[in-house]
């Protein structure tokens, strides 16, 4: 079985942001146990920025991107060093892999990254993946390792994705505020996954939260991959997730799967605006594979450029699709409602091509 195990910043650093070697040792022990049982394991690990903050003795995590990127460079080497030491106790060798969103949007980069990690697994390494925070322009603005882990799981056709956190799983309410909150042990493939919600609250030491984990679980489900959200400190959590025990919250794999590009558009890309369409356009996009044409557009919200991801909303105001636009917001506002034959020369005929559009589950 191929397993992608993601661990969050709060689970491998202390309150000061210092790397918790005991936590990394525990994870390495469980990775080694899976390897001994014949499984392949890819670790996706957060913690570089927090480790960098602690390394230079800052009182709190900065907010400006340039400083965060610099700190991630300092922290990443310390993070990988800790994994190398702990994996070596089991005769295993870690291999650092740094990726960014471009590696999942560009087809050539996507295939190259996949081949590299596949070869690492063939050679017996344990890939330790993280965002390439130090040089990625957008990653620290909207990225998080939960979604990245789901994209890695999809690209490698993993069997299970395990999202390790500092909570027992997904609850019916925030257990820190509501004593009546109960754990949701299983989300079936036919459940309305998009209806489950959570805030972005977390420890403050990382970039994610339960909301990003739910997004990752949905992404994995639509990749045909079972996913588990569970507490990192739980004994035997990885073995339990692999054997399909209910060790946290399990999301069953969906029978409908999407290619990597559409997964990115649906669940991982930053939404830059909204396109409002009429009833006919909404029905056409939902009922059959269609491109969105200017004639069906009745409104444009937000400011976006060609290549950005936007939501598509019908007359009711509900967003029912997401897509990558071929025209910017100003240009679209100028041709909204026009038939193809009436478009000025040089204006694209398809606002969103059907290959770049995803209809979301109701």
LINMO-V28973 format. One line per field, one symbol per residue. phi: phi as a letter, one per 20 degrees, with the letter a starting at -180 (. if undefined). burial: + if it has 24 or more other C-alpha atoms within 12 Angstrom, else -. A space follows every 10 residues. Layout:
BEGIN
phi->???
burial->???
END
This chain:
BEGIN
phi->.dcdddcegf eccefenffe ffffffffff ffffffenee cdddceofff ffgffemffb ffdeffffff ffffffffff gffgfffffd mddecfcdcb ggfdeffffg fffffffgfg ffenfdfddb fegfcffdff ebebffffff ffgffelfeb dddebdcfqe dfbfffdcfe fcfefbdffe ffgfefcbee fbfnecddaf ffffffffgf gfemdfccdb ffeffmffff ffemfeeadd dffeeedcfg ffffffcdff edacdeceff ffffffebfc eedgfeedac dndbdgnfec eddegfnffd bcbefdbfff ffgfdgnefg fefffnefed fcfgfdccee ff
burial->++++++++++ ++++-+++++ +-++++++++ +++++---++ ++++++++++ +++++----- ++-----+++ ++++++++++ ++++-++--+ -+++++++++ +++++----+ --++-+++-+ +---++++++ ++++-+--++ -+++++++++ ++++++++++ ++++++++++ +--+------ --+++++-+- --++---+-- -+++++++++ ++++++++++ ++++++++++ ++++-+++++ ++-+-+++++ ++++---+++ ++++++++++ ++++++++-- ++--++---+ ++++++++++ +--+-+++++ ++++----++ +++++++++- +++-+++--- ------++++ ++++++++++ --
END
